[in-house]
Amino acid sequence: MLAAVLLSFAVIFIAEMGDKTQLVAMMFALRYRWWVVLAAITVATTAVHVLSVAIGHYLGAALPTHLLGVIAGAMFVFFALWTLRGDSLSDDEASRTEKATAPAFFVVFSAFLLAELGDKTMLATITLAAEHDWVGVWIGSTLGMVVADGLAIVVGAVAGRHLPERLIQIVAAALFLLFGAYMVLENVFRTAPVVVLAGGALGTVAVAAAVLWRLPQRWRPAILRTPGAGAADPRTRCATP
């Protein structure tokens, strides 16, 4: 079993380096307390890898990952809209305490759970479990994922102390939309080259940004409104008596 633990840890740790979920972990660490993010990632990873080793042990590699990928991508687009809408990023210090409770845990947990369904690390875990001790694969793959994402959390937590919250929120929404669009395109156009998929995802973000930029100030999400621009907008200016 020890050999399975070490092998799975190494494979998943390497596979996770630079993966989209590691970048998402960094992004979440910019917004929420590090221990909330780490706890949610640990629980989500444990659950996904239980499913992965069960599939690998009993069913081999049979899994309709394209459908799961489309659903996960759609949810990431939803998270992008949710992030732009804003929750407690622009509130005062009292509201910051609320960010580290149940809502934050649920957001991180659900995002990682969906992101890992059909991801390459899940497929790698299924493959390992089909050929090695499933308990060892479960332990090793979970530890490899948590350690890799833990490094991203450290980077995000440190960077979050030096970045303005408005910038963090906008970048977070853009990343969510980018990942979501890529996941949807990847699973709908399964034979398309990576360059085409990446270009399509970037194009989606660019189009969304252009649409939001063209909206009147009062129709934009609060985080995208130009400070002081509301008074200069003729559509929001009151008539002079």
NORVENVEN-V285601 format. One record per residue. SS is DSSP state (H for helix, E for strand, C for the rest). OMEGA is omega in radians with two decimals (none if undefined). NEAR is the number of other C-alpha atoms within 8 Angstrom. Layout:
ss=SS omega=OMEGA near=NEAR
ss=SS omega=OMEGA near=NEAR
This chain:
ss=C omega=-3.13 near=7
ss=H omega=3.13 near=6
ss=H omega=3.12 near=7
ss=H omega=3.12 near=13
ss=H omega=-3.10 near=14
ss=H omega=-3.14 near=9
ss=H omega=-3.11 near=10
ss=H omega=3.11 near=16
ss=H omega=-3.10 near=15
ss=H omega=-3.09 near=10
ss=H omega=-3.08 near=11
ss=H omega=3.12 near=14
ss=H omega=-3.14 near=13
ss=H omega=-3.12 near=7
ss=H omega=-3.08 near=10
ss=H omega=-3.11 near=13
ss=C omega=-3.12 near=8
ss=C omega=3.13 near=7
ss=C omega=-3.10 near=8
ss=H omega=-3.12 near=7
ss=H omega=3.05 near=11
ss=H omega=3.08 near=13
ss=H omega=3.09 near=10
ss=H omega=3.09 near=10
ss=H omega=3.10 near=14
ss=H omega=-3.13 near=15
ss=H omega=3.13 near=11
ss=H omega=3.13 near=12
ss=H omega=3.05 near=15
ss=H omega=-3.00 near=11
ss=H omega=-3.03 near=10
ss=C omega=3.12 near=11
ss=C omega=-2.97 near=10
ss=H omega=-3.07 near=10
ss=H omega=3.07 near=6
ss=H omega=3.13 near=12
ss=H omega=-3.12 near=15
ss=H omega=3.12 near=12
ss=H omega=-3.14 near=9
ss=H omega=3.12 near=12
ss=H omega=-3.14 near=13
ss=H omega=-3.14 near=10
ss=H omega=-3.13 near=9
ss=H omega=-3.14 near=12
ss=H omega=3.12 near=14
ss=H omega=-3.12 near=10
ss=H omega=-3.11 near=9
ss=H omega=-3.08 near=12
ss=H omega=2.97 near=13
ss=H omega=3.09 near=9
ss=H omega=-3.10 near=8
ss=H omega=-3.11 near=13
ss=H omega=3.09 near=17
ss=H omega=3.11 near=12
ss=H omega=-3.13 near=13
ss=H omega=-3.08 near=15
ss=H omega=-3.02 near=12
ss=H omega=-3.02 near=7
ss=H omega=-3.09 near=8
ss=C omega=-3.06 near=10
ss=C omega=-3.11 near=10
ss=C omega=3.14 near=6
ss=C omega=3.11 near=5
ss=C omega=-3.00 near=6
ss=H omega=-3.10 near=8
ss=H omega=3.13 near=9
ss=H omega=3.10 near=8
ss=H omega=3.14 near=11
ss=H omega=3.11 near=16
ss=H omega=3.12 near=13
ss=H omega=3.14 near=10
ss=H omega=3.11 near=14
ss=H omega=3.11 near=15
ss=H omega=3.13 near=11
ss=H omega=3.10 near=11
ss=H omega=3.04 near=13
ss=H omega=3.08 near=13
ss=H omega=3.12 near=8
ss=H omega=3.09 near=11
ss=H omega=3.12 near=14
ss=H omega=3.12 near=9
ss=H omega=-3.13 near=9
ss=H omega=3.12 near=12
ss=H omega=3.11 near=12
ss=H omega=3.08 near=9
ss=C omega=3.04 near=11
ss=C omega=-3.11 near=7
ss=C omega=-3.11 near=8
ss=C omega=-3.08 near=10
ss=C omega=3.13 near=8
ss=C omega=-3.13 near=8
ss=C omega=-3.04 near=6
ss=H omega=3.12 near=6
ss=H omega=-3.14 near=7
ss=H omega=3.13 near=9
ss=H omega=3.12 near=11
ss=H omega=-3.11 near=8
ss=H omega=-3.09 near=7
ss=C omega=-3.05 near=11
ss=C omega=-3.14 near=12
ss=C omega=-3.02 near=9
ss=H omega=-3.12 near=6
ss=H omega=3.14 near=8
ss=H omega=3.13 near=11
ss=H omega=-3.12 near=13
ss=H omega=-3.13 near=9
ss=H omega=-3.12 near=8
ss=H omega=-3.13 near=12
ss=H omega=-3.09 near=12
ss=H omega=3.13 near=9
ss=H omega=-3.12 near=10
ss=H omega=3.12 near=12
ss=H omega=3.14 near=12
ss=H omega=-3.11 near=11
ss=H omega=-3.08 near=12
ss=H omega=3.12 near=12
ss=C omega=-3.13 near=12
ss=C omega=3.13 near=11
ss=C omega=-3.08 near=9
ss=H omega=3.11 near=7
ss=H omega=3.06 near=10
ss=H omega=3.12 near=13
ss=H omega=3.10 near=11
ss=H omega=3.12 near=10
ss=H omega=3.10 near=17
ss=H omega=-3.13 near=16
ss=H omega=3.13 near=11
ss=H omega=-3.11 near=13
ss=H omega=3.13 near=16
ss=H omega=-3.04 near=13
ss=H omega=-3.09 near=7
ss=C omega=3.13 near=9
ss=C omega=-2.99 near=9
ss=H omega=3.12 near=13
ss=H omega=3.11 near=8
ss=H omega=3.11 near=14
ss=H omega=3.13 near=18
ss=H omega=-3.12 near=16
ss=H omega=-3.08 near=9
ss=H omega=-3.12 near=15
ss=H omega=3.11 near=16
ss=H omega=3.12 near=13
ss=H omega=3.13 near=9
ss=H omega=3.12 near=14
ss=H omega=-3.09 near=13
ss=H omega=3.14 near=12
ss=H omega=-3.14 near=9
ss=H omega=3.13 near=12
ss=H omega=3.07 near=15
ss=H omega=3.08 near=10
ss=H omega=3.12 near=8
ss=H omega=3.12 near=12
ss=H omega=3.11 near=15
ss=H omega=3.13 near=11
ss=H omega=-3.14 near=9
ss=H omega=-3.13 near=14
ss=H omega=3.12 near=13
ss=H omega=-3.12 near=8
ss=H omega=-3.10 near=9
ss=H omega=3.13 near=12
ss=C omega=-3.03 near=6
ss=C omega=-3.12 near=6
ss=C omega=3.08 near=8
ss=C omega=-3.06 near=7
ss=H omega=3.13 near=8
ss=H omega=3.12 near=9
ss=H omega=3.14 near=8
ss=H omega=-3.09 near=13
ss=H omega=-3.14 near=14
ss=H omega=3.13 near=12
ss=H omega=3.13 near=8
ss=H omega=3.13 near=11
ss=H omega=-3.14 near=13
ss=H omega=3.12 near=10
ss=H omega=3.10 near=10
ss=H omega=-3.13 near=13
ss=H omega=3.13 near=14
ss=H omega=-3.14 near=12
ss=H omega=-3.12 near=13
ss=H omega=3.13 near=14
ss=H omega=3.14 near=14
ss=H omega=-3.12 near=13
ss=H omega=3.12 near=12
ss=H omega=-3.14 near=14
ss=H omega=-3.11 near=13
ss=H omega=-3.06 near=11
ss=H omega=3.04 near=11
ss=H omega=3.11 near=8
ss=C omega=-2.93 near=7
ss=C omega=-3.13 near=7
ss=C omega=-3.10 near=4
ss=C omega=3.10 near=8
ss=C omega=-3.12 near=6
ss=H omega=-3.13 near=6
ss=H omega=3.13 near=6
ss=H omega=3.13 near=8
ss=H omega=3.13 near=12
ss=H omega=3.11 near=9
ss=H omega=3.10 near=8
ss=H omega=3.12 near=11
ss=H omega=3.10 near=13
ss=H omega=3.09 near=9
ss=H omega=3.09 near=8
ss=H omega=3.12 near=11
ss=H omega=-3.14 near=11
ss=H omega=3.12 near=8
ss=H omega=3.12 near=8
ss=H omega=3.12 near=8
ss=H omega=-3.14 near=8
ss=H omega=3.13 near=8
ss=H omega=-3.14 near=8
ss=H omega=-3.13 near=8
ss=H omega=-3.12 near=6
ss=H omega=-3.13 near=6
ss=C omega=3.01 near=8
ss=C omega=-3.08 near=6
ss=H omega=-3.05 near=10
ss=H omega=3.14 near=7
ss=H omega=3.14 near=6
ss=C omega=2.94 near=10
ss=C omega=-3.05 near=8
ss=H omega=-3.07 near=8
ss=H omega=-3.10 near=10
ss=H omega=3.13 near=7
ss=C omega=3.12 near=10
ss=C omega=-3.13 near=7
ss=C omega=3.10 near=5
ss=C omega=-3.09 near=6
ss=H omega=-3.09 near=9
ss=H omega=-3.12 near=11
ss=H omega=-3.10 near=8
ss=H omega=-3.12 near=8
ss=C omega=-3.09 near=9
ss=C omega=3.14 near=6
ss=C omega=3.13 near=4
ss=C omega=-3.08 near=9
ss=C omega=3.13 near=9
ss=C omega=3.12 near=4
ss=C omega=-3.14 near=4
ss=C omega=-3.11 near=3
ss=C omega=none near=2
